[in-house]
Amino acid sequence: MNASAALLVVLLLWSSTAAADSPTGRPHATAYPSGASIPENLLRIELRFSAPLNGTFDMRSVRLLGADGREVADALLDLPLPAADGSQVTILLHPGRVKSDVGANLTLGRALHAGSKITLAIDDPRLARSIRKSWQVVASDIRPPEPARWSFRSPAPGERSPLVVELDGPVDSSAAGLITIRAPDGSRLAGTASLVNGETTWRFVPTQPWRAGRYAIVVHPELEDPAGNRVCSPFESEAASQADCAPTVARPFRVRAPSPSPPGELR
């Protein structure tokens, strides 16, 4: 074998080894809630993947660890809920331990306790790297989201400036599309919605510049917070949690046309 052939073999072997060790093709995952704290009655954790995960998500790779590094027993439900396109999966905490005064809650109590620290640990070899996401556990949240308490400023006409809505608390990370804008003609306004600041701020950028007229922020009845509270009912209430919410909750606002300048005034 001449020197050129030997060098080619070395390069081929090196590239083969490098490809085997490379994370290329293995998705990254991000855990939500993205904020620093969670309520002790947290109902769900969401994972979003940078690319679809091959195969079924295996709950055996998932653990919740206490501040002492020990796994919290029986904290998670062995029933991951994947999105149809494989872009995310929802991990449920045991609902029977989350809701007060029901079987598992009475027997085991809640898995999370205010004042403690909890860490999500996921070691799935199909991911580009393991996940370690920690939260401070705070008091339980039994208050449903209240759109009437949301604050925002109406945008100016003729611009594509974002409408920024400060919510009254965090909502599910996948809920950006459950808040929409109703245009003056009654249609859904086209644009891009996102949740930021620990899912406490909803941001909407219209596809076209704002036009003068009457608009409304419309909330889908399935909007929930991380503790499972819907707009019309807290998760804690057995009767209310089974109720059908109203189709929408709207917050009207108006985009006003610029006032005409008085005669003789330069603009």
Backbone as CSV, one residue per row, in Angstrom:
resi,resn,N_x,N_y,N_z,CA_x,CA_y,CA_z,C_x,C_y,C_z
1,MET,0.862,-1.199,0.000,0.000,0.000,0.000,0.886,1.234,0.000
2,ASN,0.644,2.146,-0.970,1.467,3.345,-0.998,0.986,4.352,0.043
3,ALA,1.748,5.437,0.170,1.469,6.428,1.217,0.107,7.078,1.020
4,SER,-0.257,7.352,-0.222,-1.548,8.007,-0.497,-2.709,7.111,-0.100
5,ALA,-2.596,5.803,-0.441,-3.653,4.861,-0.095,-3.775,4.704,1.415
6,ALA,-2.628,4.652,2.102,-2.631,4.519,3.560,-3.286,5.731,4.217
7,LEU,-2.980,6.921,3.674,-3.579,8.142,4.219,-5.089,8.134,4.016
8,LEU,-5.545,7.639,2.858,-6.976,7.570,2.582,-7.686,6.649,3.565
9,VAL,-7.066,5.502,3.864,-7.649,4.564,4.814,-7.778,5.202,6.198
10,VAL,-6.725,5.917,6.617,-6.742,6.584,7.927,-7.864,7.614,7.989
11,LEU,-8.001,8.395,6.896,-9.041,9.419,6.871,-10.435,8.804,6.922
12,LEU,-10.622,7.687,6.193,-11.914,7.013,6.202,-12.251,6.476,7.587
13,LEU,-11.255,5.871,8.250,-11.473,5.349,9.600,-11.788,6.475,10.564
14,TRP,-11.077,7.599,10.429,-11.293,8.741,11.326,-12.678,9.321,11.141
15,SER,-13.089,9.475,9.864,-14.400,10.054,9.596,-15.507,9.146,10.085
16,SER,-15.316,7.810,9.979,-16.321,6.862,10.453,-16.475,6.957,11.963
17,THR,-15.342,7.049,12.681,-15.383,7.166,14.145,-16.002,8.478,14.553
18,ALA,-15.633,9.561,13.845,-16.174,10.871,14.190,-17.679,10.899,14.001
19,ALA,-18.163,10.266,12.918,-19.606,10.237,12.669,-20.332,9.481,13.759
20,ALA,-19.721,8.401,14.250,-20.361,7.606,15.301,-20.468,8.396,16.594
21,ASP,-19.434,9.244,16.868,-19.428,9.994,18.105,-20.204,11.304,18.000
22,SER,-20.533,11.736,16.804,-21.175,13.025,16.608,-22.633,12.979,17.023
23,PRO,-23.125,14.070,17.632,-24.540,14.124,17.988,-25.436,14.463,16.811
24,THR,-24.856,14.642,15.631,-25.654,14.981,14.456,-26.751,13.938,14.242
25,GLY,-27.948,14.414,14.048,-29.069,13.502,13.863,-29.797,13.196,15.152
26,ARG,-29.202,13.494,16.289,-29.876,13.309,17.570,-30.402,14.650,18.036
27,PRO,-31.678,14.766,18.338,-32.252,16.071,18.668,-31.859,16.562,20.050
28,HIS,-31.860,17.874,20.187,-31.758,18.506,21.494,-33.165,18.632,22.066
29,ALA,-33.283,18.654,23.374,-34.590,18.794,24.016,-34.545,19.931,25.029
30,THR,-35.627,20.672,25.110,-35.769,21.761,26.077,-36.974,21.467,26.956
31,ALA,-36.799,21.635,28.270,-37.866,21.323,29.225,-38.613,22.590,29.637
32,TYR,-39.926,22.462,29.761,-40.802,23.544,30.212,-41.662,23.032,31.362
33,PRO,-42.045,23.932,32.313,-41.939,25.376,32.331,-40.493,25.865,32.271
34,SER,-40.298,27.005,31.573,-38.952,27.528,31.411,-38.536,28.453,32.537
35,GLY,-39.489,28.844,33.400,-39.168,29.732,34.508,-38.391,29.028,35.608
36,ALA,-38.056,29.810,36.640,-37.228,29.285,37.728,-38.032,28.568,38.795
37,SER,-39.351,28.740,38.796,-40.165,28.129,39.851,-41.376,27.419,39.269
38,ILE,-41.896,26.474,40.040,-43.108,25.738,39.680,-43.968,25.589,40.929
39,PRO,-45.295,25.507,40.790,-46.141,25.288,41.965,-46.083,23.831,42.415
40,GLU,-46.363,23.602,43.672,-46.298,22.229,44.178,-47.404,21.353,43.598
41,ASN,-48.404,21.963,42.978,-49.437,21.175,42.290,-49.216,21.172,40.777
42,LEU,-47.964,21.258,40.350,-47.637,21.167,38.928,-48.226,19.893,38.342
43,LEU,-48.893,20.023,37.175,-49.536,18.868,36.559,-48.715,18.291,35.413
44,ARG,-47.998,19.133,34.667,-47.321,18.633,33.470,-45.982,19.318,33.238
45,ILE,-45.104,18.557,32.619,-43.819,19.045,32.128,-43.803,18.769,30.634
46,GLU,-43.336,19.719,29.850,-43.315,19.549,28.403,-41.881,19.552,27.892
47,LEU,-41.602,18.639,26.976,-40.308,18.584,26.306,-40.510,18.925,24.846
48,ARG,-39.687,19.828,24.345,-39.705,20.156,22.926,-38.393,19.718,22.306
49,PHE,-38.491,19.082,21.151,-37.318,18.545,20.472,-36.965,19.396,19.264
50,SER,-35.673,19.522,19.008,-35.211,20.266,17.844,-35.509,19.518,16.550
51,ALA,-35.732,18.224,16.641,-36.130,17.371,15.518,-36.916,16.207,16.110
52,PRO,-37.787,15.572,15.325,-38.584,14.458,15.865,-37.707,13.368,16.475
53,LEU,-38.145,12.851,17.614,-37.418,11.786,18.296,-37.821,10.442,17.694
54,ASN,-36.829,9.665,17.327,-37.115,8.359,16.731,-37.662,7.398,17.786
55,GLY,-38.744,6.724,17.468,-39.286,5.723,18.376,-40.153,6.331,19.464
56,THR,-40.633,5.471,20.343,-41.498,5.874,21.442,-40.680,6.429,22.594
57,PHE,-41.159,7.530,23.172,-40.459,8.107,24.317,-40.550,7.154,25.505
58,ASP,-39.417,6.885,26.128,-39.332,5.894,27.199,-39.287,6.585,28.555
59,MET,-40.333,6.419,29.345,-40.390,7.058,30.659,-39.364,6.492,31.635
60,ARG,-38.759,5.370,31.325,-37.739,4.813,32.211,-36.491,5.684,32.248
61,SER,-36.363,6.590,31.284,-35.200,7.485,31.261,-35.447,8.767,32.042
62,VAL,-36.660,8.926,32.603,-37.057,10.176,33.246,-37.133,10.000,34.759
63,ARG,-36.530,10.944,35.474,-36.610,10.923,36.943,-36.807,12.339,37.463
64,LEU,-37.504,12.441,38.593,-37.558,13.689,39.346,-36.732,13.493,40.603
65,LEU,-35.742,14.370,40.797,-34.815,14.234,41.911,-35.036,15.342,42.929
66,GLY,-35.021,14.976,44.196,-35.102,15.959,45.257,-33.769,16.648,45.464
67,ALA,-33.731,17.594,46.401,-32.501,18.337,46.671,-31.380,17.428,47.138
68,ASP,-31.730,16.264,47.700,-30.709,15.316,48.170,-30.221,14.395,47.054
69,GLY,-30.734,14.588,45.837,-30.312,13.758,44.705,-31.063,12.456,44.581
70,ARG,-31.963,12.167,45.499,-32.730,10.921,45.449,-33.978,11.108,44.600
71,GLU,-34.382,10.037,43.929,-35.565,10.101,43.085,-36.830,10.183,43.935
72,VAL,-37.736,11.041,43.526,-39.034,11.145,44.189,-39.898,9.997,43.671
73,ALA,-40.257,9.093,44.546,-40.980,7.881,44.132,-42.408,8.191,43.708
74,ASP,-42.859,7.498,42.666,-44.253,7.560,42.219,-44.723,8.991,41.922
75,ALA,-43.808,9.809,41.404,-44.168,11.203,41.111,-44.768,11.356,39.729
76,LEU,-44.354,10.505,38.780,-44.732,10.680,37.387,-45.667,9.578,36.923
77,LEU,-46.541,9.945,36.013,-47.438,8.977,35.411,-46.722,8.321,34.231
78,ASP,-46.763,7.027,34.149,-46.065,6.296,33.084,-46.895,6.321,31.792
79,LEU,-47.182,7.527,31.345,-48.013,7.687,30.156,-47.621,8.984,29.449
80,PRO,-46.496,8.980,28.735,-46.100,10.189,28.002,-47.084,10.467,26.873
81,LEU,-47.317,11.738,26.608,-48.265,12.145,25.571,-47.500,12.848,24.455
82,PRO,-47.157,12.115,23.395,-46.383,12.731,22.316,-47.273,13.527,21.369
83,ALA,-46.698,14.588,20.784,-47.389,15.307,19.721,-47.398,14.448,18.466
84,ALA,-48.380,14.667,17.620,-48.525,13.835,16.418,-47.312,13.937,15.505
85,ASP,-46.673,15.118,15.480,-45.522,15.295,14.589,-44.194,14.961,15.248
86,GLY,-44.228,14.476,16.495,-43.001,14.093,17.185,-42.164,15.250,17.667
87,SER,-42.702,16.473,17.617,-41.918,17.649,17.987,-41.848,17.876,19.487
88,GLN,-42.755,17.263,20.244,-42.738,17.434,21.694,-43.466,16.272,22.360
89,VAL,-43.261,16.175,23.664,-43.949,15.164,24.450,-44.302,15.784,25.799
90,THR,-45.474,15.436,26.307,-45.925,15.927,27.604,-45.750,14.831,28.641
91,ILE,-45.117,15.190,29.752,-44.913,14.277,30.880,-45.857,14.719,31.996
92,LEU,-46.697,13.829,32.445,-47.673,14.153,33.479,-47.178,13.737,34.850
93,LEU,-47.304,14.649,35.818,-47.163,14.219,37.197,-48.433,13.457,37.572
94,HIS,-48.334,12.579,38.536,-49.458,11.722,38.893,-50.654,12.601,39.287
95,PRO,-51.726,12.642,38.471,-52.852,13.542,38.775,-53.489,13.255,40.126
96,GLY,-53.490,11.979,40.530,-54.083,11.632,41.810,-53.322,12.191,42.994
97,ARG,-52.039,12.519,42.795,-51.274,13.144,43.863,-51.353,14.661,43.780
98,VAL,-51.668,15.181,42.596,-51.757,16.627,42.418,-53.041,17.173,43.013
99,LYS,-54.161,16.505,42.743,-55.468,16.979,43.218,-55.659,16.610,44.683
100,SER,-56.041,17.570,45.492,-56.186,17.351,46.938,-57.345,16.415,47.265
101,ASP,-57.168,15.681,48.339,-58.240,14.890,48.944,-58.815,13.813,48.025
102,VAL,-57.953,13.233,47.176,-58.360,12.057,46.413,-57.394,10.933,46.746
103,GLY,-57.659,9.717,46.220,-56.961,8.507,46.638,-55.470,8.618,46.837
104,ALA,-54.708,8.824,45.751,-53.251,8.842,45.859,-52.753,10.026,46.673
105,ASN,-53.478,11.132,46.619,-53.074,12.295,47.403,-53.224,12.023,48.889
106,LEU,-54.320,11.352,49.255,-54.537,11.028,50.661,-53.524,9.997,51.155
107,THR,-53.126,9.073,50.274,-52.202,8.004,50.673,-50.745,8.462,50.671
108,LEU,-50.348,9.134,49.610,-48.936,9.482,49.420,-48.632,10.960,49.610
109,GLY,-49.652,11.812,49.524,-49.411,13.244,49.552,-48.859,13.719,48.215
110,ARG,-48.630,14.989,48.098,-48.081,15.538,46.865,-46.621,15.144,46.708
111,ALA,-46.219,15.014,45.448,-44.826,14.663,45.169,-43.908,15.861,45.361
112,LEU,-44.435,17.072,45.127,-43.651,18.296,45.255,-44.118,19.054,46.490
113,HIS,-43.177,19.761,47.118,-43.491,20.492,48.340,-42.876,21.877,48.299
114,ALA,-43.708,22.881,48.594,-43.250,24.260,48.584,-42.030,24.439,49.474
115,GLY,-41.073,25.214,48.988,-39.849,25.468,49.741,-38.708,24.547,49.373
116,SER,-38.974,23.503,48.586,-37.931,22.556,48.197,-37.453,22.841,46.775
117,LYS,-36.446,22.115,46.375,-35.908,22.221,45.015,-36.051,20.861,44.348
118,ILE,-36.432,20.893,43.076,-36.630,19.652,42.332,-35.866,19.724,41.022
119,THR,-35.371,18.579,40.563,-34.615,18.536,39.315,-35.166,17.453,38.409
120,LEU,-35.426,17.824,37.177,-35.815,16.864,36.152,-34.545,16.303,35.521
121,ALA,-34.413,14.993,35.518,-33.248,14.326,34.929,-33.726,13.354,33.863
122,ILE,-33.227,13.534,32.637,-33.578,12.644,31.527,-32.295,12.186,30.855
123,ASP,-32.079,10.889,30.828,-30.890,10.300,30.215,-31.337,9.338,29.117
124,ASP,-31.655,9.898,27.980,-32.092,9.118,26.832,-30.989,9.162,25.789
125,PRO,-30.403,8.033,25.428,-29.278,8.034,24.484,-29.644,8.570,23.105
126,ARG,-30.928,8.699,22.816,-31.322,9.238,21.518,-31.252,10.760,21.475
127,LEU,-31.078,11.389,22.639,-30.931,12.839,22.697,-29.477,13.235,22.540
128,ALA,-29.247,14.445,22.031,-27.882,14.931,21.843,-27.153,15.038,23.180
129,ARG,-27.880,15.358,24.232,-27.282,15.389,25.571,-28.369,15.183,26.617
130,SER,-27.943,14.780,27.801,-28.887,14.567,28.895,-29.509,15.893,29.329
131,ILE,-30.654,15.801,29.974,-31.360,16.990,30.451,-31.259,17.061,31.963
132,ARG,-30.939,18.252,32.437,-30.997,18.553,33.861,-31.639,19.931,33.996
133,LYS,-32.848,19.959,34.487,-33.569,21.216,34.650,-34.102,21.290,36.070
134,SER,-33.711,22.332,36.810,-34.102,22.472,38.216,-35.089,23.620,38.391
135,TRP,-35.971,23.441,39.363,-36.938,24.475,39.714,-37.012,24.612,41.228
136,GLN,-37.364,25.799,41.668,-37.740,26.018,43.055,-39.240,25.794,43.163
137,VAL,-39.668,24.990,44.121,-41.092,24.694,44.281,-41.718,25.753,45.184
138,VAL,-42.823,26.350,44.697,-43.529,27.370,45.470,-44.923,26.851,45.814
139,ALA,-45.704,27.677,46.483,-47.041,27.275,46.930,-47.915,26.872,45.753
140,SER,-48.905,26.051,46.022,-49.793,25.557,44.976,-50.554,26.710,44.322
141,ASP,-50.897,26.514,43.077,-51.619,27.521,42.292,-52.981,26.950,41.935
142,ILE,-54.026,27.434,42.564,-55.383,26.932,42.303,-56.248,27.991,41.628
143,ARG,-55.636,29.104,41.221,-56.400,30.176,40.582,-56.312,30.044,39.068
144,PRO,-57.439,29.962,38.379,-57.397,29.858,36.919,-56.823,31.121,36.286
145,PRO,-56.306,31.019,35.060,-55.897,32.227,34.349,-57.076,33.199,34.217
146,GLU,-56.799,34.485,34.393,-57.848,35.498,34.345,-57.509,36.532,33.278
147,PRO,-58.007,36.357,32.049,-57.718,37.325,30.987,-58.092,38.762,31.344
148,ALA,-59.079,38.939,32.220,-59.480,40.293,32.610,-58.355,41.031,33.330
149,ARG,-57.378,40.291,33.853,-56.264,40.904,34.581,-55.034,41.101,33.691
150,TRP,-55.101,40.660,32.447,-53.962,40.832,31.556,-53.822,42.307,31.181
151,SER,-52.595,42.741,30.967,-52.352,44.146,30.633,-51.600,44.241,29.314
152,PHE,-51.915,45.277,28.548,-51.263,45.501,27.258,-51.566,46.921,26.796
153,ARG,-50.827,47.355,25.791,-51.072,48.641,25.153,-51.441,48.417,23.693
154,SER,-52.423,49.156,23.234,-52.825,49.024,21.839,-51.691,49.501,20.929
155,PRO,-51.432,48.777,19.849,-50.364,49.175,18.933,-50.774,50.372,18.073
156,ALA,-49.783,50.957,17.422,-50.040,52.093,16.535,-50.355,51.601,15.131
157,PRO,-51.237,52.281,14.402,-51.560,51.854,13.043,-50.395,52.108,12.089
158,GLY,-50.374,51.318,11.001,-49.362,51.506,9.970,-48.040,50.862,10.278
159,GLU,-47.938,50.119,11.389,-46.695,49.463,11.783,-46.969,47.991,12.107
160,ARG,-45.906,47.205,12.094,-46.012,45.803,12.499,-45.440,45.611,13.906
161,SER,-45.599,46.624,14.725,-45.075,46.542,16.085,-45.794,45.434,16.850
162,PRO,-45.074,44.712,17.703,-45.714,43.590,18.414,-46.722,44.067,19.446
163,LEU,-47.763,43.274,19.614,-48.686,43.452,20.730,-48.157,42.576,21.862
164,VAL,-47.792,43.192,22.974,-47.203,42.472,24.098,-48.210,42.449,25.247
165,VAL,-48.622,41.252,25.624,-49.642,41.080,26.659,-48.998,40.436,27.882
166,GLU,-49.037,41.147,28.998,-48.535,40.601,30.267,-49.655,39.802,30.924
167,LEU,-49.460,38.496,31.045,-50.480,37.618,31.618,-50.468,37.720,33.138
168,ASP,-51.466,37.132,33.773,-51.522,37.174,35.235,-50.750,36.030,35.875
169,GLY,-50.102,35.209,35.054,-49.294,34.098,35.554,-48.867,33.251,34.370
170,PRO,-47.986,32.266,34.596,-47.537,31.421,33.486,-48.650,30.544,32.949
171,VAL,-48.595,30.261,31.652,-49.501,29.312,31.013,-48.658,28.207,30.398
172,ASP,-49.314,27.184,29.871,-48.581,26.094,29.233,-47.688,26.618,28.126
173,SER,-46.531,26.023,27.978,-45.582,26.488,26.970,-46.094,26.297,25.553
174,SER,-47.030,25.377,25.359,-47.572,25.112,24.032,-48.856,25.897,23.765
175,ALA,-49.166,26.875,24.617,-50.450,27.569,24.530,-50.399,28.851,23.709
176,ALA,-49.277,29.165,23.068,-49.191,30.429,22.324,-50.289,30.543,21.289
177,GLY,-50.620,29.434,20.610,-51.644,29.451,19.574,-53.062,29.444,20.103
178,LEU,-53.240,29.325,21.427,-54.578,29.335,22.018,-55.025,30.742,22.391
179,ILE,-54.160,31.712,22.155,-54.509,33.125,22.310,-54.385,33.742,20.917
180,THR,-55.432,34.388,20.458,-55.441,34.903,19.094,-55.989,36.334,19.073
181,ILE,-55.877,36.958,17.905,-56.415,38.295,17.704,-57.555,38.235,16.694
182,ARG,-58.695,38.774,17.082,-59.823,38.892,16.160,-59.736,40.246,15.466
183,ALA,-59.685,40.213,14.131,-59.553,41.428,13.340,-60.884,42.176,13.272
184,PRO,-60.879,43.430,12.814,-62.136,44.193,12.723,-63.219,43.519,11.896
185,ASP,-62.835,42.704,10.908,-63.843,42.026,10.092,-64.297,40.701,10.693
186,GLY,-63.819,40.376,11.899,-64.228,39.159,12.581,-63.353,37.954,12.320
187,SER,-62.394,38.060,11.405,-61.511,36.944,11.091,-60.344,36.891,12.071
188,ARG,-59.641,35.769,12.043,-58.439,35.627,12.857,-57.294,36.359,12.182
189,LEU,-56.668,37.270,12.906,-55.588,38.066,12.334,-54.342,37.206,12.157
190,ALA,-53.772,37.238,10.955,-52.573,36.454,10.671,-51.358,37.086,11.343
191,GLY,-50.497,36.243,11.863,-49.297,36.732,12.520,-48.595,35.614,13.262
192,THR,-47.564,35.984,14.001,-46.757,35.021,14.746,-46.884,35.283,16.230
193,ALA,-47.288,34.253,16.977,-47.452,34.378,18.424,-46.372,33.574,19.141
194,SER,-45.938,34.067,20.287,-44.929,33.360,21.077,-45.137,33.679,22.555
195,LEU,-44.615,32.805,23.399,-44.627,33.006,24.848,-43.198,33.194,25.324
196,VAL,-42.966,34.205,26.152,-41.636,34.506,26.666,-41.727,34.800,28.160
197,ASN,-40.562,35.062,28.762,-40.500,35.413,30.186,-41.162,34.347,31.062
198,GLY,-40.728,33.104,30.854,-41.292,32.024,31.662,-42.754,31.780,31.366
199,GLU,-43.158,32.001,30.110,-44.545,31.813,29.667,-45.526,32.735,30.382
200,THR,-45.044,33.916,30.821,-45.911,34.901,31.467,-46.228,36.078,30.548
201,THR,-45.604,36.107,29.377,-45.836,37.192,28.414,-46.167,36.595,27.055
202,TRP,-47.265,37.064,26.464,-47.662,36.634,25.110,-47.321,37.748,24.135
203,ARG,-46.628,37.395,23.073,-46.163,38.393,22.103,-46.692,38.030,20.720
204,PHE,-47.300,39.004,20.053,-47.901,38.761,18.737,-47.406,39.799,17.747
205,VAL,-46.855,39.315,16.626,-46.399,40.197,15.548,-47.278,39.930,14.336
206,PRO,-48.052,40.927,13.873,-48.946,40.694,12.737,-48.172,40.533,11.431
207,THR,-48.756,39.792,10.516,-48.133,39.620,9.198,-48.146,40.926,8.413
208,GLN,-49.233,41.667,8.545,-49.373,42.960,7.882,-49.447,44.066,8.944
209,PRO,-49.126,45.308,8.566,-49.214,46.404,9.543,-50.616,46.526,10.137
210,TRP,-50.666,46.972,11.369,-51.944,47.201,12.026,-52.733,48.266,11.268
211,ARG,-54.030,48.068,11.176,-54.919,49.054,10.577,-55.874,49.550,11.648
212,ALA,-56.331,50.780,11.493,-57.275,51.332,12.465,-58.534,50.474,12.512
213,GLY,-59.071,50.283,13.709,-60.289,49.501,13.850,-60.384,48.846,15.209
214,ARG,-61.441,48.078,15.402,-61.701,47.394,16.664,-61.214,45.945,16.573
215,TYR,-60.398,45.553,17.525,-59.838,44.213,17.593,-60.226,43.580,18.926
216,ALA,-59.871,42.332,19.115,-60.086,41.672,20.399,-59.060,40.563,20.583
217,ILE,-58.605,40.409,21.805,-57.791,39.254,22.178,-58.764,38.131,22.542
218,VAL,-58.638,37.008,21.867,-59.570,35.898,22.064,-58.820,34.715,22.675
219,VAL,-59.389,34.142,23.705,-58.755,33.059,24.457,-59.522,31.760,24.230
220,HIS,-58.828,30.741,23.774,-59.447,29.440,23.541,-59.821,28.794,24.875
221,PRO,-60.940,28.076,24.943,-61.356,27.474,26.218,-60.392,26.421,26.755
222,GLU,-59.521,25.885,25.907,-58.583,24.868,26.377,-57.296,25.458,26.954
223,LEU,-57.181,26.783,26.995,-55.987,27.388,27.596,-55.867,26.961,29.059
224,GLU,-54.692,26.469,29.437,-54.438,26.039,30.813,-53.107,26.589,31.297
225,ASP,-52.965,26.597,32.611,-51.656,26.894,33.184,-50.962,25.570,33.519
226,PRO,-49.705,25.592,33.969,-48.991,24.329,34.216,-49.611,23.446,35.295
227,ALA,-50.496,24.019,36.114,-51.162,23.218,37.149,-52.489,22.649,36.664
228,GLY,-52.819,22.851,35.386,-54.045,22.292,34.840,-55.274,23.147,35.039
229,ASN,-55.111,24.364,35.554,-56.255,25.256,35.734,-56.667,25.852,34.388
230,ARG,-57.930,25.702,34.038,-58.460,26.319,32.827,-59.074,27.676,33.153
231,VAL,-59.341,28.457,32.095,-59.890,29.794,32.299,-61.183,29.735,33.099
232,CYS,-62.017,28.728,32.862,-63.325,28.677,33.528,-63.334,27.829,34.790
233,SER,-62.216,27.126,35.092,-62.296,26.225,36.234,-60.919,25.847,36.765
234,PRO,-60.776,25.793,38.107,-59.536,25.297,38.688,-59.474,23.777,38.616
235,PHE,-58.283,23.233,38.487,-58.105,21.781,38.450,-58.499,21.135,39.768
236,GLU,-58.384,21.891,40.847,-58.692,21.349,42.173,-60.160,20.970,42.316
237,SER,-61.054,21.689,41.636,-62.481,21.434,41.772,-62.898,20.312,40.839
238,GLU,-63.356,19.211,41.395,-63.743,18.059,40.590,-64.889,18.405,39.642
239,ALA,-65.903,19.090,40.170,-67.059,19.427,39.338,-66.682,20.437,38.262
240,ALA,-65.951,21.474,38.655,-65.610,22.529,37.710,-64.654,22.036,36.640
241,SER,-63.755,21.123,37.018,-62.776,20.652,36.038,-63.416,19.819,34.936
242,GLN,-64.647,19.334,35.175,-65.358,18.568,34.158,-66.289,19.449,33.319
243,ALA,-66.404,20.721,33.691,-67.336,21.606,33.004,-66.790,22.042,31.646
244,ASP,-67.708,22.363,30.757,-67.333,22.908,29.456,-67.170,24.415,29.587
245,CYS,-65.984,24.904,29.214,-65.762,26.343,29.258,-66.506,27.015,28.119
246,ALA,-66.725,28.300,28.259,-67.317,29.075,27.177,-66.397,29.023,25.968
247,PRO,-66.942,29.166,24.777,-66.107,29.055,23.574,-64.906,29.997,23.563
248,THR,-65.095,31.243,23.992,-63.996,32.200,23.967,-64.135,33.191,25.104
249,VAL,-63.045,33.835,25.424,-63.050,34.984,26.321,-62.329,36.083,25.563
250,ALA,-62.969,37.231,25.382,-62.392,38.278,24.536,-62.037,39.515,25.357
251,ARG,-60.930,40.148,24.983,-60.523,41.447,25.528,-60.458,42.428,24.362
252,PRO,-61.482,43.267,24.195,-61.483,44.180,23.054,-60.455,45.303,23.215
253,PHE,-59.948,45.787,22.103,-59.096,46.976,22.090,-59.239,47.640,20.727
254,ARG,-58.764,48.852,20.659,-58.931,49.616,19.429,-57.596,50.180,18.973
255,VAL,-57.331,50.020,17.703,-56.187,50.681,17.079,-56.728,51.955,16.450
256,ARG,-56.288,53.088,16.945,-56.860,54.367,16.526,-56.034,55.003,15.415
257,ALA,-56.758,55.581,14.454,-56.087,56.320,13.392,-55.481,57.596,13.966
258,PRO,-54.376,58.062,13.409,-53.757,59.300,13.911,-54.743,60.468,13.813
259,SER,-54.736,61.322,14.838,-55.608,62.488,14.827,-55.122,63.478,13.776
260,PRO,-56.036,64.068,13.006,-55.601,65.049,12.014,-55.014,66.282,12.679
261,SER,-54.039,66.887,12.058,-53.415,68.078,12.598,-54.359,69.261,12.441
262,PRO,-54.393,70.166,13.442,-55.184,71.391,13.300,-54.724,72.195,12.093
263,PRO,-55.605,72.979,11.496,-55.230,73.787,10.334,-54.007,74.660,10.619
264,GLY,-53.090,74.655,9.714,-51.899,75.492,9.846,-50.781,74.866,10.647
265,GLU,-51.033,73.698,11.283,-49.986,73.056,12.106,-49.169,72.119,11.253
266,LEU,-47.864,72.203,11.351,-46.996,71.325,10.611,-46.913,69.981,11.313
267,ARG,-46.924,68.920,10.550,-46.789,67.573,11.119,-45.343,67.129,11.062
